[in-house]
Amino acid sequence: MKRISRSWVVAMAWLAVVAAVPLARAEGKPEPAPMTLKVGDAAPDFKLQYFDGKDLKDVSLSQYRGKSNVVVAFYIFAFTGG
């Protein structure tokens, strides 16, 4: 299995969250209650897809839990060039 860079996982997590909000509204589903995470809390499990150069692969935070350290960070305006 190829190693996935942490920045790639973080970027895909951010994209998954951003893409999910309009989709939930478009389907008429009620929005879920906002999470109340505090600094130092364990991140909830999430699943997303990444492109490995050939096709889409699934990855989840639980695949790394207890095996290696994972940093989840969100960068406002990352990849916007501005």
N, C-alpha and C positions, 0 to 999 in steps of 0.2 A: 504494500500500500504506500502510495506517495505521501509525503509529509505536506500538510497544508499550512501555509503561513498564517500566523495569528491575525495579522492585519487583514488578510483576505476574509477570514471567518467573521471578524468584527464588521467589515464593510458589508458583507452579505447579510448579517443579522440586522444591521441598520436598514438596508434595503427591504428586507422582509417586513419589518415593522412599518416602514413608510408605505409600502405597497398594500398592506393589509387594511389600513384605515379606510381608504376610498372604496375598496372592494366590499367591506362590511356595510358601508353606507349604501352602496349601489344595490345590494341584494335585499335591502330593507331589514337587515338583522340589527338588533340593538347592539350598541357598542358595549364591550365588556367594561366592567369597573376598572378604573386605573389602578395599577399596582402601587403599593406603598413600600418601596424598597428604600433602605437607608444605607449609608456608606458602611461597608463592611458586611452587609448581608450576602448570603449565597445567592447567586443568580438562579432564577428558575430555569428549568430545562426548556430549550427551544430547538426547533428543527428547521433547517433551511437547505437549499441546494446551492452547489457551486459548480462551475465549469472547469474541468481539468484539462482542457485543450482538445478533448474528443467528444465528451458528452456530459450531461448533468449528473451529478452524484449527490446523494443525501448525506448530510452530516448533522449531528446533534451535540449539544453540550454534554449530554450524559455519556457520550462515547469517550470523553476526556476526563470526566469526573473521577478522581482518585488515581489517575494515571499520570497526569502532567498538569502543570499550572496553566490556567487560562485567564487572560485579562480581557474583560469585556469593557470596551470604551466606545463612546460616541463622539464623533467630531462634527461639529456644525460646519456646514459648507465644505466638507472634505470633497475632493474631486470636482469642485465647481469651477476651478480656475480663477476665482475672484478674490 
